[in-house]
């Protein structure tokens, strides 16, 4: 299946506000735009330290991302 066949572009309502939403079925990252955060007045706070992520790839090779 091609990547464009795994993406959905739709509009939804969140707290009575209409939002554009893109769902990428092949992605493993969740992202919200600053515009969405500001319009919905969602509280955010910074992290004192960054997360360390490890990915398990082909052949059981572990890659560390910082």
PDBQT receptor file of N, H, CA, C and O in Angstrom, charges set to zero:
ATOM      1  N   UNK A   1       0.852  -1.180   0.000  1.00  0.00    +0.000 N 
ATOM      2  CA  UNK A   1       0.000   0.000   0.000  1.00  0.00    +0.000 C 
ATOM      3  C   UNK A   1       0.899   1.245   0.000  1.00  0.00    +0.000 C 
ATOM      4  O   UNK A   1       1.846   1.330   0.781  1.00  0.00    +0.000 OA
ATOM      5  N   UNK A   2       0.600   2.193  -0.867  1.00  0.00    +0.000 N 
ATOM      6  H   UNK A   2      -0.169   2.124  -1.502  1.00  0.00    +0.000 HD
ATOM      7  CA  UNK A   2       1.375   3.428  -0.932  1.00  0.00    +0.000 C 
ATOM      8  C   UNK A   2       1.041   4.332   0.248  1.00  0.00    +0.000 C 
ATOM      9  O   UNK A   2      -0.043   4.255   0.827  1.00  0.00    +0.000 OA
ATOM     10  N   UNK A   3       2.019   5.205   0.597  1.00  0.00    +0.000 N 
ATOM     11  H   UNK A   3       2.900   5.267   0.127  1.00  0.00    +0.000 HD
ATOM     12  CA  UNK A   3       1.825   6.077   1.759  1.00  0.00    +0.000 C 
ATOM     13  C   UNK A   3       0.595   6.962   1.598  1.00  0.00    +0.000 C 
ATOM     14  O   UNK A   3      -0.131   7.176   2.570  1.00  0.00    +0.000 OA
ATOM     15  N   UNK A   4       0.344   7.478   0.412  1.00  0.00    +0.000 N 
ATOM     16  H   UNK A   4       0.934   7.305  -0.377  1.00  0.00    +0.000 HD
ATOM     17  CA  UNK A   4      -0.804   8.370   0.233  1.00  0.00    +0.000 C 
ATOM     18  C   UNK A   4      -2.127   7.651   0.475  1.00  0.00    +0.000 C 
ATOM     19  O   UNK A   4      -3.140   8.295   0.749  1.00  0.00    +0.000 OA
ATOM     20  N   UNK A   5      -2.129   6.311   0.377  1.00  0.00    +0.000 N 
ATOM     21  H   UNK A   5      -1.307   5.787   0.154  1.00  0.00    +0.000 HD
ATOM     22  CA  UNK A   5      -3.340   5.548   0.640  1.00  0.00    +0.000 C 
ATOM     23  C   UNK A   5      -3.555   5.326   2.132  1.00  0.00    +0.000 C 
ATOM     24  O   UNK A   5      -4.630   4.886   2.539  1.00  0.00    +0.000 OA
ATOM     25  N   UNK A   6      -2.550   5.624   2.954  1.00  0.00    +0.000 N 
ATOM     26  H   UNK A   6      -1.677   5.982   2.623  1.00  0.00    +0.000 HD
ATOM     27  CA  UNK A   6      -2.645   5.429   4.390  1.00  0.00    +0.000 C 
ATOM     28  C   UNK A   6      -2.905   6.741   5.123  1.00  0.00    +0.000 C 
ATOM     29  O   UNK A   6      -2.961   6.753   6.353  1.00  0.00    +0.000 OA
ATOM     30  N   UNK A   7      -3.064   7.842   4.397  1.00  0.00    +0.000 N 
ATOM     31  H   UNK A   7      -3.018   7.832   3.398  1.00  0.00    +0.000 HD
ATOM     32  CA  UNK A   7      -3.287   9.146   5.017  1.00  0.00    +0.000 C 
ATOM     33  C   UNK A   7      -4.735   9.575   4.839  1.00  0.00    +0.000 C 
ATOM     34  O   UNK A   7      -5.328   9.393   3.776  1.00  0.00    +0.000 OA
ATOM     35  N   UNK A   8      -5.293  10.147   5.901  1.00  0.00    +0.000 N 
ATOM     36  H   UNK A   8      -4.811  10.294   6.765  1.00  0.00    +0.000 HD
ATOM     37  CA  UNK A   8      -6.657  10.661   5.871  1.00  0.00    +0.000 C 
ATOM     38  C   UNK A   8      -6.629  12.116   6.277  1.00  0.00    +0.000 C 
ATOM     39  O   UNK A   8      -6.006  12.462   7.280  1.00  0.00    +0.000 OA
ATOM     40  N   UNK A   9      -7.285  12.971   5.525  1.00  0.00    +0.000 N 
ATOM     41  H   UNK A   9      -7.791  12.689   4.710  1.00  0.00    +0.000 HD
ATOM     42  CA  UNK A   9      -7.394  14.392   5.827  1.00  0.00    +0.000 C 
ATOM     43  C   UNK A   9      -8.863  14.670   6.092  1.00  0.00    +0.000 C 
ATOM     44  O   UNK A   9      -9.698  14.494   5.205  1.00  0.00    +0.000 OA
ATOM     45  N   UNK A  10      -9.185  15.101   7.300  1.00  0.00    +0.000 N 
ATOM     46  H   UNK A  10      -8.507  15.244   8.020  1.00  0.00    +0.000 HD
ATOM     47  CA  UNK A  10     -10.579  15.336   7.633  1.00  0.00    +0.000 C 
ATOM     48  C   UNK A  10     -10.733  16.535   8.563  1.00  0.00    +0.000 C 
ATOM     49  O   UNK A  10      -9.752  17.078   9.072  1.00  0.00    +0.000 OA
ATOM     50  N   UNK A  11     -11.941  16.919   8.765  1.00  0.00    +0.000 N 
ATOM     51  H   UNK A  11     -12.737  16.478   8.351  1.00  0.00    +0.000 HD
ATOM     52  CA  UNK A  11     -12.260  18.018   9.681  1.00  0.00    +0.000 C 
ATOM     53  C   UNK A  11     -13.051  17.432  10.841  1.00  0.00    +0.000 C 
ATOM     54  O   UNK A  11     -13.893  16.553  10.655  1.00  0.00    +0.000 OA
ATOM     55  N   UNK A  12     -12.771  17.926  12.027  1.00  0.00    +0.000 N 
ATOM     56  H   UNK A  12     -12.087  18.640  12.177  1.00  0.00    +0.000 HD
ATOM     57  CA  UNK A  12     -13.468  17.412  13.210  1.00  0.00    +0.000 C 
ATOM     58  C   UNK A  12     -13.792  18.575  14.133  1.00  0.00    +0.000 C 
ATOM     59  O   UNK A  12     -13.259  19.673  13.973  1.00  0.00    +0.000 OA
ATOM     60  N   UNK A  13     -14.659  18.329  15.089  1.00  0.00    +0.000 N 
ATOM     61  H   UNK A  13     -15.091  17.437  15.218  1.00  0.00    +0.000 HD
ATOM     62  CA  UNK A  13     -15.015  19.343  16.082  1.00  0.00    +0.000 C 
ATOM     63  C   UNK A  13     -14.432  18.930  17.429  1.00  0.00    +0.000 C 
ATOM     64  O   UNK A  13     -14.651  17.813  17.896  1.00  0.00    +0.000 OA
ATOM     65  N   UNK A  14     -13.691  19.841  18.044  1.00  0.00    +0.000 N 
ATOM     66  H   UNK A  14     -13.513  20.749  17.665  1.00  0.00    +0.000 HD
ATOM     67  CA  UNK A  14     -13.139  19.637  19.376  1.00  0.00    +0.000 C 
ATOM     68  C   UNK A  14     -13.570  20.832  20.210  1.00  0.00    +0.000 C 
ATOM     69  O   UNK A  14     -13.216  21.972  19.909  1.00  0.00    +0.000 OA
ATOM     70  N   UNK A  15     -14.325  20.567  21.246  1.00  0.00    +0.000 N 
ATOM     71  H   UNK A  15     -14.612  19.641  21.490  1.00  0.00    +0.000 HD
ATOM     72  CA  UNK A  15     -14.847  21.629  22.109  1.00  0.00    +0.000 C 
ATOM     73  C   UNK A  15     -15.526  22.739  21.280  1.00  0.00    +0.000 C 
ATOM     74  O   UNK A  15     -15.266  23.925  21.478  1.00  0.00    +0.000 OA
ATOM     75  N   UNK A  16     -16.384  22.328  20.367  1.00  0.00    +0.000 N 
ATOM     76  H   UNK A  16     -16.595  21.364  20.206  1.00  0.00    +0.000 HD
ATOM     77  CA  UNK A  16     -17.149  23.243  19.501  1.00  0.00    +0.000 C 
ATOM     78  C   UNK A  16     -16.282  24.068  18.561  1.00  0.00    +0.000 C 
ATOM     79  O   UNK A  16     -16.742  25.089  18.050  1.00  0.00    +0.000 OA
ATOM     80  N   UNK A  17     -15.053  23.661  18.322  1.00  0.00    +0.000 N 
ATOM     81  H   UNK A  17     -14.680  22.832  18.738  1.00  0.00    +0.000 HD
ATOM     82  CA  UNK A  17     -14.182  24.339  17.357  1.00  0.00    +0.000 C 
ATOM     83  C   UNK A  17     -13.847  23.346  16.257  1.00  0.00    +0.000 C 
ATOM     84  O   UNK A  17     -13.522  22.190  16.526  1.00  0.00    +0.000 OA
ATOM     85  N   UNK A  18     -13.932  23.816  15.001  1.00  0.00    +0.000 N 
ATOM     86  H   UNK A  18     -14.197  24.755  14.783  1.00  0.00    +0.000 HD
ATOM     87  CA  UNK A  18     -13.647  22.952  13.858  1.00  0.00    +0.000 C 
ATOM     88  C   UNK A  18     -12.143  22.938  13.621  1.00  0.00    +0.000 C 
ATOM     89  O   UNK A  18     -11.506  23.989  13.553  1.00  0.00    +0.000 OA
ATOM     90  N   UNK A  19     -11.582  21.739  13.496  1.00  0.00    +0.000 N 
ATOM     91  H   UNK A  19     -12.099  20.885  13.552  1.00  0.00    +0.000 HD
ATOM     92  CA  UNK A  19     -10.141  21.572  13.326  1.00  0.00    +0.000 C 
ATOM     93  C   UNK A  19      -9.861  20.711  12.108  1.00  0.00    +0.000 C 
ATOM     94  O   UNK A  19     -10.643  19.821  11.774  1.00  0.00    +0.000 OA
ATOM     95  N   UNK A  20      -8.744  20.980  11.446  1.00  0.00    +0.000 N 
ATOM     96  H   UNK A  20      -8.109  21.703  11.717  1.00  0.00    +0.000 HD
ATOM     97  CA  UNK A  20      -8.261  20.105  10.391  1.00  0.00    +0.000 C 
ATOM     98  C   UNK A  20      -7.417  19.020  11.036  1.00  0.00    +0.000 C 
ATOM     99  O   UNK A  20      -6.631  19.297  11.941  1.00  0.00    +0.000 OA
ATOM    100  N   UNK A  21      -7.575  17.792  10.576  1.00  0.00    +0.000 N 
ATOM    101  H   UNK A  21      -8.214  17.567   9.840  1.00  0.00    +0.000 HD
ATOM    102  CA  UNK A  21      -6.880  16.668  11.182  1.00  0.00    +0.000 C 
ATOM    103  C   UNK A  21      -6.316  15.783  10.084  1.00  0.00    +0.000 C 
ATOM    104  O   UNK A  21      -7.025  15.430   9.141  1.00  0.00    +0.000 OA
ATOM    105  N   UNK A  22      -5.041  15.424  10.202  1.00  0.00    +0.000 N 
ATOM    106  H   UNK A  22      -4.465  15.711  10.968  1.00  0.00    +0.000 HD
ATOM    107  CA  UNK A  22      -4.407  14.509   9.264  1.00  0.00    +0.000 C 
ATOM    108  C   UNK A  22      -4.006  13.271  10.048  1.00  0.00    +0.000 C 
ATOM    109  O   UNK A  22      -3.304  13.370  11.054  1.00  0.00    +0.000 OA
ATOM    110  N   UNK A  23      -4.447  12.113   9.594  1.00  0.00    +0.000 N 
ATOM    111  H   UNK A  23      -5.018  12.032   8.776  1.00  0.00    +0.000 HD
ATOM    112  CA  UNK A  23      -4.075  10.847  10.214  1.00  0.00    +0.000 C 
ATOM    113  C   UNK A  23      -3.217  10.086   9.218  1.00  0.00    +0.000 C 
ATOM    114  O   UNK A  23      -3.647   9.802   8.100  1.00  0.00    +0.000 OA
ATOM    115  N   UNK A  24      -2.004   9.759   9.630  1.00  0.00    +0.000 N 
ATOM    116  H   UNK A  24      -1.654   9.989  10.538  1.00  0.00    +0.000 HD
ATOM    117  CA  UNK A  24      -1.071   9.008   8.801  1.00  0.00    +0.000 C 
ATOM    118  C   UNK A  24      -0.904   7.633   9.423  1.00  0.00    +0.000 C 
ATOM    119  O   UNK A  24      -0.210   7.488  10.429  1.00  0.00    +0.000 OA
ATOM    120  N   UNK A  25      -1.520   6.640   8.846  1.00  0.00    +0.000 N 
ATOM    121  H   UNK A  25      -2.083   6.758   8.028  1.00  0.00    +0.000 HD
ATOM    122  CA  UNK A  25      -1.485   5.298   9.384  1.00  0.00    +0.000 C 
ATOM    123  C   UNK A  25      -0.105   4.666   9.402  1.00  0.00    +0.000 C 
ATOM    124  O   UNK A  25       0.116   3.692  10.122  1.00  0.00    +0.000 OA
ATOM    125  N   UNK A  26       0.837   5.205   8.617  1.00  0.00    +0.000 N 
ATOM    126  H   UNK A  26       0.658   5.996   8.032  1.00  0.00    +0.000 HD
ATOM    127  CA  UNK A  26       2.175   4.620   8.588  1.00  0.00    +0.000 C 
ATOM    128  C   UNK A  26       3.134   5.354   9.521  1.00  0.00    +0.000 C 
ATOM    129  O   UNK A  26       4.304   4.981   9.612  1.00  0.00    +0.000 OA
ATOM    130  N   UNK A  27       2.665   6.387  10.213  1.00  0.00    +0.000 N 
ATOM    131  H   UNK A  27       1.715   6.690  10.139  1.00  0.00    +0.000 HD
ATOM    132  CA  UNK A  27       3.535   7.159  11.104  1.00  0.00    +0.000 C 
ATOM    133  C   UNK A  27       3.480   6.608  12.517  1.00  0.00    +0.000 C 
ATOM    134  O   UNK A  27       2.463   6.058  12.940  1.00  0.00    +0.000 OA
ATOM    135  N   UNK A  28       4.570   6.757  13.240  1.00  0.00    +0.000 N 
ATOM    136  H   UNK A  28       5.396   7.204  12.897  1.00  0.00    +0.000 HD
ATOM    137  CA  UNK A  28       4.596   6.347  14.642  1.00  0.00    +0.000 C 
ATOM    138  C   UNK A  28       4.873   7.552  15.532  1.00  0.00    +0.000 C 
ATOM    139  O   UNK A  28       5.367   7.404  16.650  1.00  0.00    +0.000 OA
ATOM    140  N   UNK A  29       4.551   8.755  15.030  1.00  0.00    +0.000 N 
ATOM    141  H   UNK A  29       4.149   8.875  14.122  1.00  0.00    +0.000 HD
ATOM    142  CA  UNK A  29       4.767   9.997  15.771  1.00  0.00    +0.000 C 
ATOM    143  C   UNK A  29       3.427  10.714  15.904  1.00  0.00    +0.000 C 
ATOM    144  O   UNK A  29       2.684  10.828  14.929  1.00  0.00    +0.000 OA
ATOM    145  N   UNK A  30       3.116  11.194  17.099  1.00  0.00    +0.000 N 
ATOM    146  H   UNK A  30       3.719  11.102  17.891  1.00  0.00    +0.000 HD
ATOM    147  CA  UNK A  30       1.913  11.989  17.333  1.00  0.00    +0.000 C 
ATOM    148  C   UNK A  30       2.317  13.447  17.439  1.00  0.00    +0.000 C 
ATOM    149  O   UNK A  30       3.222  13.787  18.201  1.00  0.00    +0.000 OA
ATOM    150  N   UNK A  31       1.657  14.311  16.684  1.00  0.00    +0.000 N 
ATOM    151  H   UNK A  31       0.922  14.035  16.064  1.00  0.00    +0.000 HD
ATOM    152  CA  UNK A  31       2.028  15.718  16.620  1.00  0.00    +0.000 C 
ATOM    153  C   UNK A  31       0.774  16.580  16.679  1.00  0.00    +0.000 C 
ATOM    154  O   UNK A  31      -0.246  16.245  16.076  1.00  0.00    +0.000 OA
ATOM    155  N   UNK A  32       0.851  17.689  17.404  1.00  0.00    +0.000 N 
ATOM    156  H   UNK A  32       1.679  17.962  17.893  1.00  0.00    +0.000 HD
ATOM    157  CA  UNK A  32      -0.212  18.697  17.404  1.00  0.00    +0.000 C 
ATOM    158  C   UNK A  32       0.444  20.039  17.102  1.00  0.00    +0.000 C 
ATOM    159  O   UNK A  32       1.492  20.358  17.664  1.00  0.00    +0.000 OA
ATOM    160  N   UNK A  33      -0.159  20.820  16.228  1.00  0.00    +0.000 N 
ATOM    161  H   UNK A  33      -1.011  20.562  15.771  1.00  0.00    +0.000 HD
ATOM    162  CA  UNK A  33       0.428  22.109  15.853  1.00  0.00    +0.000 C 
ATOM    163  C   UNK A  33       0.258  23.136  16.970  1.00  0.00    +0.000 C 
ATOM    164  O   UNK A  33      -0.632  23.017  17.811  1.00  0.00    +0.000 OA
ATOM    165  N   UNK A  34       1.124  24.141  16.961  1.00  0.00    +0.000 N 
ATOM    166  H   UNK A  34       1.847  24.237  16.277  1.00  0.00    +0.000 HD
ATOM    167  CA  UNK A  34       1.013  25.231  17.931  1.00  0.00    +0.000 C 
ATOM    168  C   UNK A  34      -0.312  25.966  17.763  1.00  0.00    +0.000 C 
ATOM    169  O   UNK A  34      -0.895  26.434  18.742  1.00  0.00    +0.000 OA
ATOM    170  N   UNK A  35      -0.786  26.065  16.532  1.00  0.00    +0.000 N 
ATOM    171  H   UNK A  35      -0.312  25.685  15.737  1.00  0.00    +0.000 HD
ATOM    172  CA  UNK A  35      -2.065  26.723  16.273  1.00  0.00    +0.000 C 
ATOM    173  C   UNK A  35      -3.198  25.975  16.976  1.00  0.00    +0.000 C 
ATOM    174  O   UNK A  35      -4.052  26.599  17.606  1.00  0.00    +0.000 OA
ATOM    175  N   UNK A  36      -3.210  24.648  16.873  1.00  0.00    +0.000 N 
ATOM    176  H   UNK A  36      -2.516  24.142  16.361  1.00  0.00    +0.000 HD
ATOM    177  CA  UNK A  36      -4.244  23.845  17.535  1.00  0.00    +0.000 C 
ATOM    178  C   UNK A  36      -4.154  24.017  19.046  1.00  0.00    +0.000 C 
ATOM    179  O   UNK A  36      -5.176  24.217  19.703  1.00  0.00    +0.000 OA
ATOM    180  N   UNK A  37      -2.962  23.943  19.603  1.00  0.00    +0.000 N 
ATOM    181  H   UNK A  37      -2.132  23.780  19.069  1.00  0.00    +0.000 HD
ATOM    182  CA  UNK A  37      -2.768  24.091  21.048  1.00  0.00    +0.000 C 
ATOM    183  C   UNK A  37      -3.271  25.454  21.521  1.00  0.00    +0.000 C 
ATOM    184  O   UNK A  37      -3.949  25.552  22.544  1.00  0.00    +0.000 OA
ATOM    185  N   UNK A  38      -2.938  26.497  20.773  1.00  0.00    +0.000 N 
ATOM    186  H   UNK A  38      -2.387  26.417  19.942  1.00  0.00    +0.000 HD
ATOM    187  CA  UNK A  38      -3.358  27.857  21.155  1.00  0.00    +0.000 C 
ATOM    188  C   UNK A  38      -4.867  28.040  21.044  1.00  0.00    +0.000 C 
ATOM    189  O   UNK A  38      -5.488  28.601  21.947  1.00  0.00    +0.000 OA
ATOM    190  N   UNK A  39      -5.460  27.576  19.956  1.00  0.00    +0.000 N 
ATOM    191  H   UNK A  39      -4.955  27.120  19.223  1.00  0.00    +0.000 HD
ATOM    192  CA  UNK A  39      -6.903  27.766  19.763  1.00  0.00    +0.000 C 
ATOM    193  C   UNK A  39      -7.733  27.001  20.790  1.00  0.00    +0.000 C 
ATOM    194  O   UNK A  39      -8.791  27.471  21.210  1.00  0.00    +0.000 OA
ATOM    195  N   UNK A  40      -7.257  25.826  21.192  1.00  0.00    +0.000 N 
ATOM    196  H   UNK A  40      -6.398  25.445  20.850  1.00  0.00    +0.000 HD
ATOM    197  CA  UNK A  40      -7.985  25.039  22.188  1.00  0.00    +0.000 C 
ATOM    198  C   UNK A  40      -7.579  25.393  23.612  1.00  0.00    +0.000 C 
ATOM    199  O   UNK A  40      -8.122  24.861  24.581  1.00  0.00    +0.000 OA
ATOM    200  N   UNK A  41      -6.619  26.298  23.718  1.00  0.00    +0.000 N 
ATOM    201  H   UNK A  41      -6.178  26.730  22.932  1.00  0.00    +0.000 HD
ATOM    202  CA  UNK A  41      -6.117  26.768  25.018  1.00  0.00    +0.000 C 
ATOM    203  C   UNK A  41      -5.694  25.588  25.898  1.00  0.00    +0.000 C 
ATOM    204  O   UNK A  41      -6.082  25.482  27.061  1.00  0.00    +0.000 OA
ATOM    205  N   UNK A  42      -4.896  24.719  25.308  1.00  0.00    +0.000 N 
ATOM    206  H   UNK A  42      -4.581  24.805  24.363  1.00  0.00    +0.000 HD
ATOM    207  CA  UNK A  42      -4.383  23.545  26.016  1.00  0.00    +0.000 C 
ATOM    208  C   UNK A  42      -3.129  23.951  26.777  1.00  0.00    +0.000 C 
ATOM    209  O   UNK A  42      -2.233  24.586  26.221  1.00  0.00    +0.000 OA
ATOM    210  N   UNK A  43      -3.070  23.580  28.054  1.00  0.00    +0.000 N 
ATOM    211  H   UNK A  43      -3.798  23.064  28.506  1.00  0.00    +0.000 HD
ATOM    212  CA  UNK A  43      -1.917  23.899  28.884  1.00  0.00    +0.000 C 
ATOM    213  C   UNK A  43      -0.745  22.984  28.510  1.00  0.00    +0.000 C 
ATOM    214  O   UNK A  43      -0.912  21.768  28.411  1.00  0.00    +0.000 OA
ATOM    215  N   UNK A  44       0.419  23.559  28.306  1.00  0.00    +0.000 N 
ATOM    216  H   UNK A  44       0.555  24.546  28.387  1.00  0.00    +0.000 HD
ATOM    217  CA  UNK A  44       1.627  22.783  28.029  1.00  0.00    +0.000 C 
ATOM    218  C   UNK A  44       2.714  23.201  29.005  1.00  0.00    +0.000 C 
ATOM    219  O   UNK A  44       2.685  24.299  29.561  1.00  0.00    +0.000 OA
ATOM    220  N   UNK A  45       3.660  22.318  29.199  1.00  0.00    +0.000 N 
ATOM    221  H   UNK A  45       3.684  21.426  28.747  1.00  0.00    +0.000 HD
ATOM    222  CA  UNK A  45       4.818  22.677  30.022  1.00  0.00    +0.000 C 
ATOM    223  C   UNK A  45       6.042  21.993  29.444  1.00  0.00    +0.000 C 
ATOM    224  O   UNK A  45       5.948  20.922  28.843  1.00  0.00    +0.000 OA
ATOM    225  N   UNK A  46       7.188  22.623  29.632  1.00  0.00    +0.000 N 
ATOM    226  H   UNK A  46       7.264  23.493  30.120  1.00  0.00    +0.000 HD
ATOM    227  CA  UNK A  46       8.435  22.086  29.103  1.00  0.00    +0.000 C 
ATOM    228  C   UNK A  46       8.925  20.897  29.920  1.00  0.00    +0.000 C 
ATOM    229  O   UNK A  46       8.532  20.712  31.072  1.00  0.00    +0.000 OA
ATOM    230  N   UNK A  47       9.762  20.122  29.324  1.00  0.00    +0.000 N 
ATOM    231  H   UNK A  47      10.081  20.273  28.389  1.00  0.00    +0.000 HD
ATOM    232  CA  UNK A  47      10.373  18.979  30.006  1.00  0.00    +0.000 C 
ATOM    233  C   UNK A  47      11.738  19.398  30.537  1.00  0.00    +0.000 C 
ATOM    234  O   UNK A  47      12.506  20.022  29.805  1.00  0.00    +0.000 OA
ATOM    235  N   UNK A  48      12.063  19.075  31.785  1.00  0.00    +0.000 N 
ATOM    236  H   UNK A  48      11.439  18.568  32.380  1.00  0.00    +0.000 HD
ATOM    237  CA  UNK A  48      13.382  19.423  32.312  1.00  0.00    +0.000 C 
ATOM    238  C   UNK A  48      14.501  18.637  31.632  1.00  0.00    +0.000 C 
ATOM    239  O   UNK A  48      15.625  19.125  31.514  1.00  0.00    +0.000 OA
ATOM    240  N   UNK A  49      14.191  17.421  31.187  1.00  0.00    +0.000 N 
ATOM    241  H   UNK A  49      13.278  17.024  31.283  1.00  0.00    +0.000 HD
ATOM    242  CA  UNK A  49      15.157  16.612  30.444  1.00  0.00    +0.000 C 
ATOM    243  C   UNK A  49      14.450  16.002  29.251  1.00  0.00    +0.000 C 
ATOM    244  O   UNK A  49      13.237  15.799  29.271  1.00  0.00    +0.000 OA
ATOM    245  N   UNK A  50      15.214  15.713  28.216  1.00  0.00    +0.000 N 
ATOM    246  H   UNK A  50      16.200  15.879  28.200  1.00  0.00    +0.000 HD
ATOM    247  CA  UNK A  50      14.648  15.133  27.010  1.00  0.00    +0.000 C 
ATOM    248  C   UNK A  50      14.453  13.636  27.192  1.00  0.00    +0.000 C 
ATOM    249  O   UNK A  50      15.152  12.994  27.976  1.00  0.00    +0.000 OA
ATOM    250  N   UNK A  51      13.500  13.097  26.461  1.00  0.00    +0.000 N 
ATOM    251  H   UNK A  51      12.932  13.619  25.824  1.00  0.00    +0.000 HD
ATOM    252  CA  UNK A  51      13.290  11.663  26.451  1.00  0.00    +0.000 C 
ATOM    253  C   UNK A  51      14.380  10.994  25.625  1.00  0.00    +0.000 C 
ATOM    254  O   UNK A  51      14.841  11.561  24.634  1.00  0.00    +0.000 OA
ATOM    255  N   UNK A  52      14.786   9.830  26.009  1.00  0.00    +0.000 N 
ATOM    256  H   UNK A  52      14.413   9.369  26.814  1.00  0.00    +0.000 HD
ATOM    257  CA  UNK A  52      15.695   9.004  25.223  1.00  0.00    +0.000 C 
ATOM    258  C   UNK A  52      14.854   7.901  24.588  1.00  0.00    +0.000 C 
ATOM    259  O   UNK A  52      14.212   7.126  25.296  1.00  0.00    +0.000 OA
ATOM    260  N   UNK A  53      14.855   7.828  23.269  1.00  0.00    +0.000 N 
ATOM    261  H   UNK A  53      15.377   8.458  22.694  1.00  0.00    +0.000 HD
ATOM    262  CA  UNK A  53      14.049   6.832  22.560  1.00  0.00    +0.000 C 
ATOM    263  C   UNK A  53      14.946   5.764  21.962  1.00  0.00    +0.000 C 
ATOM    264  O   UNK A  53      16.036   6.058  21.471  1.00  0.00    +0.000 OA
ATOM    265  N   UNK A  54      14.490   4.543  22.005  1.00  0.00    +0.000 N 
ATOM    266  H   UNK A  54      13.605   4.304  22.403  1.00  0.00    +0.000 HD
ATOM    267  CA  UNK A  54      15.199   3.461  21.349  1.00  0.00    +0.000 C 
ATOM    268  C   UNK A  54      14.258   2.805  20.360  1.00  0.00    +0.000 C 
ATOM    269  O   UNK A  54      13.106   2.512  20.678  1.00  0.00    +0.000 OA
ATOM    270  N   UNK A  55      14.759   2.580  19.158  1.00  0.00    +0.000 N 
ATOM    271  H   UNK A  55      15.694   2.819  18.899  1.00  0.00    +0.000 HD
ATOM    272  CA  UNK A  55      13.970   1.971  18.096  1.00  0.00    +0.000 C 
ATOM    273  C   UNK A  55      14.525   0.587  17.803  1.00  0.00    +0.000 C 
ATOM    274  O   UNK A  55      15.738   0.403  17.706  1.00  0.00    +0.000 OA
ATOM    275  N   UNK A  56      13.642  -0.371  17.666  1.00  0.00    +0.000 N 
ATOM    276  H   UNK A  56      12.656  -0.222  17.746  1.00  0.00    +0.000 HD
ATOM    277  CA  UNK A  56      14.040  -1.725  17.308  1.00  0.00    +0.000 C 
ATOM    278  C   UNK A  56      13.859  -1.877  15.808  1.00  0.00    +0.000 C 
ATOM    279  O   UNK A  56      12.739  -1.830  15.298  1.00  0.00    +0.000 OA
ATOM    280  N   UNK A  57      14.971  -2.061  15.107  1.00  0.00    +0.000 N 
ATOM    281  H   UNK A  57      15.880  -2.099  15.521  1.00  0.00    +0.000 HD
ATOM    282  CA  UNK A  57      14.931  -2.143  13.653  1.00  0.00    +0.000 C 
ATOM    283  C   UNK A  57      15.012  -3.572  13.163  1.00  0.00    +0.000 C 
ATOM    284  O   UNK A  57      14.890  -4.523  13.936  1.00  0.00    +0.000 OA
ATOM    285  N   UNK A  58      15.219  -3.707  11.865  1.00  0.00    +0.000 N 
ATOM    286  H   UNK A  58      15.318  -2.935  11.237  1.00  0.00    +0.000 HD
ATOM    287  CA  UNK A  58      15.343  -5.035  11.257  1.00  0.00    +0.000 C 
ATOM    288  C   UNK A  58      16.566  -5.752  11.836  1.00  0.00    +0.000 C 
ATOM    289  O   UNK A  58      17.584  -5.120  12.120  1.00  0.00    +0.000 OA
ATOM    290  N   UNK A  59      16.466  -7.029  12.004  1.00  0.00    +0.000 N 
ATOM    291  H   UNK A  59      15.639  -7.543  11.774  1.00  0.00    +0.000 HD
ATOM    292  CA  UNK A  59      17.573  -7.803  12.537  1.00  0.00    +0.000 C 
ATOM    293  C   UNK A  59      17.792  -7.551  14.023  1.00  0.00    +0.000 C 
ATOM    294  O   UNK A  59      18.871  -7.829  14.547  1.00  0.00    +0.000 OA
ATOM    295  N   UNK A  60      16.767  -7.020  14.715  1.00  0.00    +0.000 N 
ATOM    296  H   UNK A  60      15.891  -6.793  14.290  1.00  0.00    +0.000 HD
ATOM    297  CA  UNK A  60      16.829  -6.726  16.152  1.00  0.00    +0.000 C 
ATOM    298  C   UNK A  60      17.916  -5.723  16.530  1.00  0.00    +0.000 C 
ATOM    299  O   UNK A  60      18.413  -5.747  17.656  1.00  0.00    +0.000 OA
ATOM    300  N   UNK A  61      18.289  -4.848  15.607  1.00  0.00    +0.000 N 
ATOM    301  H   UNK A  61      17.885  -4.828  14.692  1.00  0.00    +0.000 HD
ATOM    302  CA  UNK A  61      19.273  -3.800  15.869  1.00  0.00    +0.000 C 
ATOM    303  C   UNK A  61      18.577  -2.669  16.614  1.00  0.00    +0.000 C 
ATOM    304  O   UNK A  61      17.533  -2.187  16.174  1.00  0.00    +0.000 OA
ATOM    305  N   UNK A  62      19.150  -2.236  17.750  1.00  0.00    +0.000 N 
ATOM    306  H   UNK A  62      19.998  -2.627  18.108  1.00  0.00    +0.000 HD
ATOM    307  CA  UNK A  62      18.572  -1.167  18.560  1.00  0.00    +0.000 C 
ATOM    308  C   UNK A  62      19.296   0.133  18.230  1.00  0.00    +0.000 C 
ATOM    309  O   UNK A  62      20.525   0.190  18.281  1.00  0.00    +0.000 OA
ATOM    310  N   UNK A  63      18.543   1.176  17.893  1.00  0.00    +0.000 N 
ATOM    311  H   UNK A  63      17.545   1.130  17.852  1.00  0.00    +0.000 HD
ATOM    312  CA  UNK A  63      19.080   2.504  17.623  1.00  0.00    +0.000 C 
ATOM    313  C   UNK A  63      18.591   3.450  18.706  1.00  0.00    +0.000 C 
ATOM    314  O   UNK A  63      17.396   3.495  18.997  1.00  0.00    +0.000 OA
ATOM    315  N   UNK A  64      19.507   4.211  19.310  1.00  0.00    +0.000 N 
ATOM    316  H   UNK A  64      20.478   4.175  19.074  1.00  0.00    +0.000 HD
ATOM    317  CA  UNK A  64      19.146   5.174  20.352  1.00  0.00    +0.000 C 
ATOM    318  C   UNK A  64      19.096   6.566  19.760  1.00  0.00    +0.000 C 
ATOM    319  O   UNK A  64      20.034   6.997  19.089  1.00  0.00    +0.000 OA
ATOM    320  N   UNK A  65      17.993   7.276  20.007  1.00  0.00    +0.000 N 
ATOM    321  H   UNK A  65      17.230   6.926  20.552  1.00  0.00    +0.000 HD
ATOM    322  CA  UNK A  65      17.817   8.663  19.561  1.00  0.00    +0.000 C 
ATOM    323  C   UNK A  65      17.825   9.578  20.766  1.00  0.00    +0.000 C 
ATOM    324  O   UNK A  65      17.184   9.278  21.774  1.00  0.00    +0.000 OA
ATOM    325  N   UNK A  66      18.517  10.653  20.684  1.00  0.00    +0.000 N 
ATOM    326  H   UNK A  66      19.037  10.897  19.866  1.00  0.00    +0.000 HD
ATOM    327  CA  UNK A  66      18.552  11.639  21.777  1.00  0.00    +0.000 C 
ATOM    328  C   UNK A  66      18.108  12.970  21.279  1.00  0.00    +0.000 C 
ATOM    329  O   UNK A  66      18.067  13.933  22.044  1.00  0.00    +0.000 OA
TER     330      UNK A  66
